[in-house]
Amino acid sequence: MLSSRTCSRLSGRPDTERRSFLAAITTLLAAGWPRAGAAGEEVVVFAAASLADALREIGRAFEARTGHRVVLSLGGSNDLARQIRAGAPAEVFVSASAERMDEVERAGLVRSADRVDLLSNRLVVVVPAGAPTAPVTAEDLVAVRRLALGDPEAVPAGIYARQWLEKRGLWKRLRDRVVPTLDVRSALAAVESGNADAGIVYRTDAAISRRVRVALVVPAGEAPRIVYPAALLAPSRGPAARAFYEHLRSPAAREAFERLGFELLPAR
């Protein structure tokens, strides 16, 4: 049951934020949160959609080792950060954007000592696997009719893509062709389904799909710095949540992230 404090905080929020919060609660309840009398503890983890495959694998390994249960809520980091600030019962947050994590920290929900820059990634341009032609350079994107991105005003992958295109002087020519999506996996799906002629996604997203191919890897020197911070949220003081947060930095987890295409940031 939601506490009266949580309900009070939620009542003053905009309708879109209340809907996001309630959607998160529905997901967690459907997953069985909380389960009275279950062995071990449950750890509620909010994480960027691009981390889905990695965290499912890492979560299973953690469950097998500890007996705890990991409940994942995946989506756009911007939406997840809003839900957390609205009082959603997340215990660990892994964002695809340092800015979104900063917002949660400014709300008093993250201590700097419980936050670490965990991973990086690369942007790529993808096209349907059977496409007869594909952009070879950034300038070739002007021939694309529909370009799928995470919402370039809110979703980290879309913001990174917009910043790259702005740097190349192409954004004004392309912005009317953009198909904005709720998160980066939805941008990938738009290209897979043929609803977009091309998309800009993370390299790790492209790697999981057989229905797209990488046409262009954005050079590291051109792309904005991509950082995935992880944090133990301030209300989380249970040993299971802290154990999972620490597990994300373990050699086993780092091996899984690297194998799935993420770039590891130096451990501190």
PEZISUL-V867809 format. One record per helix or strand. SS is the DSSP state (H for helix, E for strand). FROM is the first residue (numbers start at 1). LEN is the number of residues. If there is no record, write none. Layout:
# PEZISUL-V867809
SS|FROM|LEN, SS|FROM|LEN
This chain:
# PEZISUL-V867809
H|4|8, H|15|16, E|42|7, H|49|18, E|69|7, H|77|9, E|92|3, H|98|9, E|110|11, E|123|6, H|138|6, E|147|4, H|156|12, H|171|7, E|178|4, H|184|9, E|198|5, H|203|5, E|212|6, E|228|6, H|239|9, H|251|9, E|263|2
